[in-house]
Amino acid sequence: IEQTMDAFHKIYPTEYYRKFLEQGVRPDGRSLSKIRRTTVSVGSITAADGSSFVKMGNTSVVGGARGFVSLSPSVIPSPSSSSSPSSTTSVSSSSYSPIIVNVEMGPLCSSNFKQGKPSEQSMGLTDLLNSLIRGVVSEEELKFDKEAKARWTIFVDLYCLEYDGNIVDACIISLMSCLKNVQLPEGEITEGKLYAHREKPMRPISLCFVISSLSFVMMDDGYILADPTNEEEQLAHAKFSIVYDNHGKLRAIIQPGGGAIPDAKLKECMSKSFDRLWDVVRIMDKALSSKHA
């Protein structure tokens, strides 16, 4: 019987899912709204100024943050030029951003992705995250020296280690946990040279807000599934993510194509996403507390 079900699953995956969804469950045993177990740890990458590891079911993301210093709004750091925090490169002031995020999704995490040129999904997710966290840190928090003649720019790299769907939620949790774990040294400028006192106690940065998302897919029969797996995403008629911050503000509803979501179901999903925010905040706070214990 098991072999017959496996064959039916491979040949008719949509029908296979429908048999489960009609009973209010999914093939992995979850209800339609249940989110996979989520774990967070921080500070495991000692060479970074902040780091995080997030696992949601079989999707996992590791994040690392590194601070570099610029002398003016028309100068931002280049991580490729030197590992020293005093390395800088000239750009226009309009392109300056204090937090710069990059997402990497390669063949290591899934055969869906190829080596070489970044996938459209990773580039789209990179743009989305940079947009969502605009304004997350004030300029005061990122000053390098007491006179604020220089300031930090924080580069955050997120690497997908395992991919089984819902990479948006996992990356947002990893990004927020990573930023909450960032510790920067006090600095000074002497005779035009920048000195970071990494031998002294570091200071955390205060975030203006924390964001969290909950992603969903809608199947052809109108069933809405929270926290979809890769297979569920492939079979879905539409997928979308709802982003809230810890001030209760709706930050974004992201739907990259697909069918329209009925208003009543969208409102239900918004409520679930808002509830999920506080679960994520508690998970991150617990990880940070255990690290400092």
Solvent accessible surface area in square Angstrom, and as a share of the most:
residue,aa,sasa,rsa
1,I,180,0.91
2,E,134,0.60
3,Q,156,0.69
4,T,93,0.54
5,M,82,0.36
6,D,72,0.37
7,A,46,0.36
8,F,61,0.25
9,H,46,0.21
10,K,169,0.72
11,I,116,0.59
12,Y,120,0.46
13,P,39,0.24
14,T,54,0.31
15,E,73,0.33
16,Y,25,0.10
17,Y,10,0.04
18,R,59,0.21
19,K,120,0.51
20,F,56,0.23
21,L,6,0.03
22,E,100,0.45
23,Q,141,0.63
24,G,36,0.34
25,V,58,0.33
26,R,1,0.00
27,P,41,0.26
28,D,81,0.42
29,G,60,0.58
30,R,17,0.06
31,S,49,0.32
32,L,36,0.18
33,S,52,0.33
34,K,116,0.49
35,I,40,0.21
36,R,23,0.08
37,R,194,0.71
38,T,16,0.09
39,T,44,0.26
40,V,20,0.12
41,S,51,0.33
42,V,9,0.05
43,G,14,0.14
44,S,80,0.52
45,I,70,0.35
46,T,131,0.76
47,A,85,0.66
48,A,25,0.19
49,D,11,0.06
50,G,4,0.03
51,S,0,0.00
52,S,0,0.00
53,F,65,0.27
54,V,0,0.00
55,K,66,0.28
56,M,0,0.00
57,G,24,0.23
58,N,93,0.48
59,T,0,0.00
60,S,1,0.01
61,V,0,0.00
62,V,28,0.16
63,G,0,0.00
64,G,17,0.17
65,A,1,0.00
66,R,69,0.25
67,G,0,0.00
68,F,9,0.04
69,V,1,0.00
70,S,0,0.00
71,L,81,0.41
72,S,39,0.25
73,P,77,0.49
74,S,55,0.36
75,V,26,0.15
76,I,22,0.11
77,P,2,0.01
78,S,20,0.13
79,P,67,0.42
80,S,107,0.69
81,S,71,0.46
82,S,44,0.29
83,S,94,0.61
84,S,45,0.29
85,P,26,0.17
86,S,47,0.30
87,S,16,0.10
88,T,53,0.31
89,T,53,0.31
90,S,96,0.62
91,V,52,0.30
92,S,70,0.45
93,S,65,0.42
94,S,108,0.69
95,S,65,0.42
96,Y,38,0.15
97,S,43,0.28
98,P,36,0.23
99,I,7,0.04
100,I,49,0.25
101,V,2,0.01
102,N,55,0.28
103,V,5,0.03
104,E,71,0.32
105,M,11,0.05
106,G,23,0.22
107,P,63,0.40
108,L,149,0.74
109,C,13,0.08
110,S,18,0.12
111,S,97,0.62
112,N,75,0.39
113,F,11,0.05
114,K,153,0.65
115,Q,155,0.69
116,G,62,0.60
117,K,164,0.70
118,P,71,0.45
119,S,30,0.19
120,E,150,0.67
121,Q,65,0.29
122,S,2,0.01
123,M,82,0.37
124,G,41,0.40
125,L,8,0.04
126,T,22,0.13
127,D,99,0.51
128,L,37,0.18
129,L,0,0.00
130,N,41,0.21
131,S,54,0.35
132,L,14,0.07
133,I,4,0.02
134,R,174,0.64
135,G,47,0.46
136,V,1,0.01
137,V,9,0.05
138,S,46,0.29
139,E,126,0.57
140,E,113,0.51
141,E,44,0.20
142,L,2,0.01
143,K,63,0.27
144,F,3,0.01
145,D,5,0.03
146,K,174,0.74
147,E,120,0.54
148,A,59,0.46
149,K,129,0.55
150,A,3,0.02
151,R,36,0.13
152,W,0,0.00
153,T,0,0.00
154,I,1,0.00
155,F,31,0.13
156,V,1,0.00
157,D,51,0.26
158,L,0,0.00
159,Y,100,0.38
160,C,6,0.04
161,L,66,0.33
162,E,73,0.33
163,Y,23,0.09
164,D,33,0.17
165,G,0,0.00
166,N,3,0.02
167,I,5,0.02
168,V,32,0.18
169,D,1,0.00
170,A,0,0.00
171,C,1,0.00
172,I,0,0.00
173,I,4,0.02
174,S,0,0.00
175,L,0,0.00
176,M,0,0.00
177,S,0,0.00
178,C,0,0.00
179,L,0,0.00
180,K,53,0.22
181,N,13,0.07
182,V,0,0.00
183,Q,54,0.24
184,L,0,0.00
185,P,0,0.00
186,E,77,0.35
187,G,10,0.09
188,E,75,0.33
189,I,50,0.25
190,T,63,0.37
191,E,169,0.76
192,G,61,0.59
193,K,129,0.55
194,L,26,0.13
195,Y,101,0.38
196,A,27,0.21
197,H,39,0.17
198,R,76,0.28
199,E,137,0.62
200,K,109,0.46
201,P,122,0.77
202,M,64,0.29
203,R,50,0.18
204,P,80,0.50
205,I,11,0.06
206,S,69,0.45
207,L,32,0.16
208,C,62,0.37
209,F,12,0.05
210,V,10,0.05
211,I,0,0.00
212,S,1,0.00
213,S,3,0.02
214,L,2,0.01
215,S,8,0.05
216,F,1,0.01
217,V,0,0.00
218,M,15,0.07
219,M,11,0.05
220,D,92,0.48
221,D,75,0.39
222,G,18,0.18
223,Y,60,0.23
224,I,27,0.14
225,L,0,0.00
226,A,1,0.01
227,D,0,0.00
228,P,3,0.02
229,T,18,0.10
230,N,34,0.18
231,E,61,0.28
232,E,1,0.00
233,E,24,0.11
234,Q,128,0.57
235,L,37,0.19
236,A,25,0.19
237,H,90,0.40
238,A,6,0.04
239,K,80,0.34
240,F,4,0.02
241,S,8,0.05
242,I,0,0.00
243,V,0,0.00
244,Y,22,0.08
245,D,1,0.00
246,N,50,0.25
247,H,131,0.58
248,G,37,0.35
249,K,117,0.50
250,L,67,0.33
251,R,73,0.27
252,A,24,0.18
253,I,75,0.38
254,I,43,0.22
255,Q,67,0.30
256,P,94,0.59
257,G,48,0.46
258,G,57,0.55
259,G,17,0.17
260,A,91,0.71
261,I,20,0.10
262,P,65,0.41
263,D,107,0.55
264,A,71,0.55
265,K,71,0.30
266,L,38,0.19
267,K,142,0.60
268,E,100,0.45
269,C,3,0.02
270,M,46,0.20
271,S,64,0.41
272,K,80,0.34
273,S,1,0.01
274,F,68,0.28
275,D,86,0.45
276,R,14,0.05
277,L,0,0.00
278,W,87,0.31
279,D,57,0.29
280,V,1,0.01
281,V,27,0.16
282,R,150,0.55
283,I,45,0.23
284,M,1,0.00
285,D,63,0.33
286,K,156,0.66
287,A,8,0.06
288,L,22,0.11
289,S,72,0.46
290,S,77,0.50
291,K,100,0.42
292,H,125,0.56
293,A,120,0.93
